[in-house]
Amino acid sequence: MHTSQPLDALLSRRSQKLVQAPAPDAAQLTQILQAAACAPDHSALRAWRFALIEQADIAALADLAINATRQSGREITPEKEKNMRTWLAQVPLLIALAYKISHDNAKVPEIEQTLSMGAAVMNIQNAIHLLGFASYWSTGLGTYTDVVPEALGFDGLDYRFVGFLAVGTPITTAGPAQRPDVMSFTHVWKPTPARQ
Ligand SMILES: Cc1cc2nc3c(=O)[nH]c(=O)nc-3n(C[C@H](O)[C@H](O)[C@H](O)COP(=O)(O)O)c2cc1C
C-alpha cells in the first residue's frame, strides 16, 4: 500500500479528553483555526464561528454550564460535577463551536450548513493533531441549553451551537485507536440493466 507521512498522521489521530498546558500558542492557534476555513463551503457562506475560552476562564464556564444544565431539568450528580470540574481544571483551552444559520437558503439547505461546520471542526482537530497537540469534541457543558450558547455570543435564533473542543497537550500517550474496516461500509454501485 502506498503511504505518505501526512496520511499516516491523519490516520493516527485520536481524540484525547485528558489534556493539560501548554495549549497551542497564538500563532499555532491562528493556523489551527485557519484550517477551518479550508472546509467545503457551499455558496461561500463562511458561517463558522468560534469563541476561545482560556484556562483562567474555564472554571466560570463550568459554573455556567452546570447551573444551566440543572435549570433546564437535566440531572448532574455531585459525582459527575466533581469529575467534570477535575477534568476541566487541567484543560488549557476550550474552543466553542457554532455556525451562523443561513435561514431559508434555497441553495444551501441547513444539512449542508451543518456538514460544513462538521468539516471545519474536523479540519481543526486534524490541524491540532498535526501540530502535536490533542483535542476532544464534547457536547456536554450545557451545549443543548439556551443559556450557554447565548452567553458565548451564539443566540439560538441566529446560530447553531455544536459544542466545545478541549485542546491541549495530551496527558497520557494513547495507543492506536481501534478503527473499523471501512470497506465493509462501502459498496460499488452498478446500474440496473434496462428492462426489455
Ligand atoms: C458532535 C460530537 C459531539 C461529541 N460529544 C461527546 C460528548 O459529549 N461526550 C463524549 O464522551 N464524547 C463525545 N463525542 C465523541 C468524542 O469527541 C470522540 O470522537 C470519541 O471519543 C471517539 O474518539 P476518536 O475521535 O478518537 O474516534 C462527540 C463527538 C462528536 C462528533
Ligand as a Chemical Component Dictionary entry (heavy atoms), coordinates in Angstrom:
data_LIG
# 
_chem_comp.id                   LIG 
_chem_comp.type                 NON-POLYMER 
_chem_comp.pdbx_formal_charge   0 
_chem_comp.three_letter_code    LIG 
# 
loop_
_chem_comp_atom.comp_id 
_chem_comp_atom.atom_id 
_chem_comp_atom.alt_atom_id 
_chem_comp_atom.type_symbol 
_chem_comp_atom.charge 
_chem_comp_atom.model_Cartn_x 
_chem_comp_atom.model_Cartn_y 
_chem_comp_atom.model_Cartn_z 
_chem_comp_atom.pdbx_ordinal 
LIG C1  C1  C 0 -20.515 16.324 17.609 1  
LIG C2  C2  C 0 -19.827 15.404 18.587 2  
LIG C3  C3  C 0 -20.095 15.528 19.943 3  
LIG C4  C4  C 0 -19.484 14.692 20.872 4  
LIG N1  N1  N 0 -19.765 14.840 22.203 5  
LIG C5  C5  C 0 -19.233 13.974 23.095 6  
LIG C6  C6  C 0 -19.521 14.099 24.474 7  
LIG O1  O1  O 0 -20.258 14.999 24.909 8  
LIG N2  N2  N 0 -19.005 13.183 25.319 9  
LIG C7  C7  C 0 -18.199 12.164 24.872 10 
LIG O2  O2  O 0 -17.758 11.345 25.678 11 
LIG N3  N3  N 0 -17.841 12.064 23.571 12 
LIG C8  C8  C 0 -18.344 12.941 22.674 13 
LIG N4  N4  N 0 -18.012 12.840 21.358 14 
LIG C9  C9  C 0 -17.054 11.792 20.933 15 
LIG C10 C10 C 0 -15.596 12.196 21.123 16 
LIG O3  O3  O 0 -15.359 13.529 20.739 17 
LIG C11 C11 C 0 -14.682 11.295 20.256 18 
LIG O4  O4  O 0 -14.958 11.470 18.906 19 
LIG C12 C12 C 0 -14.848 9.847  20.617 20 
LIG O5  O5  O 0 -14.413 9.655  21.948 21 
LIG C13 C13 C 0 -14.069 8.904  19.677 22 
LIG O6  O6  O 0 -12.727 9.237  19.622 23 
LIG P1  P1  P 0 -11.988 9.364  18.222 24 
LIG O7  O7  O 0 -12.337 10.733 17.687 25 
LIG O8  O8  O 0 -10.531 9.163  18.502 26 
LIG O9  O9  O 0 -12.529 8.266  17.350 27 
LIG C14 C14 C 0 -18.596 13.678 20.409 28 
LIG C15 C15 C 0 -18.310 13.563 19.050 29 
LIG C16 C16 C 0 -18.933 14.405 18.146 30 
LIG C17 C17 C 0 -18.641 14.240 16.671 31 
# 
loop_
_chem_comp_bond.comp_id 
_chem_comp_bond.atom_id_1 
_chem_comp_bond.atom_id_2 
_chem_comp_bond.value_order 
_chem_comp_bond.pdbx_ordinal 
LIG C1  C2  SING 1  
LIG C2  C3  SING 2  
LIG C2  C16 DOUB 3  
LIG C3  C4  DOUB 4  
LIG C4  N1  SING 5  
LIG C4  C14 SING 6  
LIG N1  C5  DOUB 7  
LIG C5  C6  SING 8  
LIG C5  C8  SING 9  
LIG C6  O1  DOUB 10 
LIG C6  N2  SING 11 
LIG N2  C7  SING 12 
LIG C7  O2  DOUB 13 
LIG C7  N3  SING 14 
LIG N3  C8  DOUB 15 
LIG C8  N4  SING 16 
LIG N4  C9  SING 17 
LIG N4  C14 SING 18 
LIG C9  C10 SING 19 
LIG C10 O3  SING 20 
LIG C10 C11 SING 21 
LIG C11 O4  SING 22 
LIG C11 C12 SING 23 
LIG C12 O5  SING 24 
LIG C12 C13 SING 25 
LIG C13 O6  SING 26 
LIG O6  P1  SING 27 
LIG P1  O7  DOUB 28 
LIG P1  O8  SING 29 
LIG P1  O9  SING 30 
LIG C14 C15 DOUB 31 
LIG C15 C16 SING 32 
LIG C16 C17 SING 33 
# 
